Amino acid sequence: MLSMKKKLHLLILALLSVFLFISCGGSKETTGVKDTLVVANGADAKSLDPHATNDAPSSKVTVQIYDRLVEQDDNMNIIPSLAESWEQPDDVTTVFHLRKGVKFHNGEPLTAADVKFSLDRMKNSPQVSHIIGTVDKVEVVDENTVKVITKQPFGALLSHLCHPTAAILNEKAVKDAGDSYGQHPVGTGPYKFVSWASGDRIVLEANPDYFLGETPIKNVIFRAIPEATSRTIGLETGEIDIAYDIEGMDKERIREDKNLVFLEEPSLSIDYIGFNTKKAPFNDVRVRQAIASTINVDDIISTVYKGSATKANSLIGPKVFGHSDEAKAWTVDIDKAKALLAEAGYPDGFKSKIWINENPDRRDIAIIVQDQLRAIGVDIAVETLEWGAFLDGTSRGDHEMFILGWVSVTGDADYGLYPLLHSSCFGGAGNRAFYDNPKVDELLTKARNSNDQNERKALYNEVQIIAQEEVPLYITAYKAQNVGLQKYVDNFKLKAAGHHRLYGTKFKQN
């Protein structure tokens, strides 16, 4: 029989064990092995229906639940996924051969009919149809073969089919759930949906029948923690295993913590200052060039990004197919800027407004730019709008200047340039500068409708040179992306597009 002293000692140990377990936010199997990964996301998902939204917080969850026909590896190469092979018999047709034996989370087998249903549904979605807008029709050849036919040749098709919103859904599950499908997603991916407490957490569990093999960690919890410092504190206390998007001085805190790891790599993301080219004075290219010749982006990189960004010479970065080394990065030349303003009829400068949303980085960029532009007599007021109002206002063209970002998710220049510069994309589709250049339209359309990758590179090179010269958008920097994680988290990999797949992530064993 145990003594009272020993019983008390064991009770204290048990209580400490429970406390540590709860603080880690995870659960343990009967063996005592941690089996739950807690991930801090910067915002809650809007929907887990990939055709209902194209926001990053949602995509970071949906990529765990769904697969696509094809994926991109760590070097942005196209690799098989649900399609084990494909061929292109002509310039507008791609035939995909599906893996056999793949099952959805509800037990239904993957068929070509599900692929057709998914891509047709994507084409009819106002939120994401533009991503595969060139697709004319999808045809079922047999149970395991599907044919995708585009309206014209489309050299970026495979890259666009890697987009998180090009997920393959189960037709029966979608129809059974109806309008609530976004809260009851069913995919073929490495994790299955369990529950969603709105504004707090989304719970997933490993799919034991995943076609690539079951992932090592049994459960994943995505916590919605908007405040960046709170995500860092969660790491420090052990409540969080992985925290996305560490900001400011928190990076050093994590770097210096022996229990934590800080990962940072280049991304496909940019921030930019946009001009409404339909409104004076920004309808005059000389005004835009004057501002571009005044902004000292080095101050922004060091102060706002804390060095976690590099100077940009184009709307798309070096990791994106079609990036140009020939496009010009703007440099500071105050005398040139003043001369350009005088030529445009503004020798004493002018007043304007710059819109931002509730984003601390964009607020800081706006304040720096506001201060720098005083050197040429340009006085800008900073106006902060709620995110929805900001998007609506810039879609309508109510703004003068604004700060926003873009991610070339597909890793192809078409997705990085066409929405931001083509005149068919005014407003919400991406071209919030309302930039209209027939030559650029022609080049972008020709590049989109070509299957010759060398030709596409040459066309995109010309587009980037023109866009940098006419500066409808001033690119502040190519941003790095980062995460903080516990030292015991192993095999986590950053994805350049920011939609980090957790498949294969595991815990190191003591």
Secondary structure, 3 states (H helix, E strand, C coil): CCCHHHHHHHHHHHHHHHHHHHHCCCCECCCCCECEEEEEECCCCCCCCCCCCCCHHHHHHHHHHCCCCEEECCCCCEEECCEEEEEEEECCEEEEEECCCCECCCCCECCHHHHHHHHHHHHCCCCCHHHHCCEEEEEEEECCEEEEEECCCCCCHHHHCCCHHHCCCCHHHHHHHHHHHHHCCCCCCCEEEEEEECCCEEEEEECCCCCCCCCCCCEEEEEECCCHHHHHHHHHHCCCCEEECCCCCHHHHHHHCCCEEEEEEEEEEEEEEEECCCCCCCCCHHHHHHHHCCCCHHHHHHHCCCCCEECCCCCCCCCCECCCCCCCCCCCCHHHHHHHHHHCCCCCCEEEEEEEECCHHHHHHHHHHHHHHHHHCEEEEEEEECHHHHHHHHHHCCCCEEEEEEECCCCEHHHHHHHHHCHHHEHHHCECCCCCCHHHHHHHHHHHCCCCHHHHHHHHHHHHHHHHHHCCEEEEEEEEEEEEEECCEECCCCCCCCCCCCCCCEECCC
